[in-house]
Amino acid sequence: MKWILWGLTALTGIIAVILLMGKGSFLIAGYNTSRNKEKYNEKRLCRVVGGGLGVITLVMAAWSIMGDQFPVAAFVISIIAVVAAIQILSNTVCVVKGEAVQEKDRARDKIYRNASFLFTAVILVVVSFVLFTGNVTPVMHEASLEIQVSFWPDHEVPYASVKSVSYTDDLQRGSRKNGIGGPTLQAGYFKNAEFGDYKLYSYTSCDSFVVLDTEQGTVVLNGKDEAATRKLYEEIREKVQQN
């Protein structure tokens, strides 16, 4: 994951440099297929987009260096700010002044511009929804614990497969190998020094955990806060003892 992020950072940085030199306009989505390229100052547009990508490159570099300690919300906010700035500047300072544009072309450009804004807004809403919402919902069945988690596959743990249940508020989540991680939830396949590879289903803001040592490996989960996690621990332990 870390090397992939570094690779994307390097690629974004290279593209940003090319655009900041006033070249590479074919890399700008929308402009490279526009029928009215003469409306825009091409070099200025390249530099505006390049500047935005430069900001994103710096944020991605910080993410690569900090790893799991990096606040993902900062990346989302920077993307939103950069996209908004590029949209505004490309339709203001990058437009060539004094050019006669046919009314038909103006109407078409307005449609394209509004559609672009709408598409961007939808993407940002979806990303924000995924990052800032979600729940981990443990469901106690008769013979198993079903862990339901937003935006990631559910997981079922038979009570008979649980070798031990413990409670801890001193767990290092480690690194994420595959899964989701954001300001609200962290779920998927993780790895740390204590368990090696394990499965995590947790609220990011809660530092208390229930640890299940099962025949299939370690499973870690928690509630929204310490009290909810402690209650969850008691309920799971009781179910395991009964089975």
Secondary structure, DSSP 8 states (H G I E B T S, - for coil): -HHHHHHHHHHHHHHHHHHHTT--GGGSTTTTT-S-GGGB-HHHHHHHHHHHHHHHHHHHHHHHHHGGGS-HHHHHHHHHHHHHHHHHHHTTTTB-TT----HHHHHHHHHHHHHHHHHHHHHHHHHHHHHH---EEEEE-SSEEEEEETTS--EEEEGGGEEEEEEES-----EEEEEEESSSEEEEEEEETTTEEEEEEEETT---EEEEEETTEEEEE--SSHHHHHHHHHHHHHHHHH-
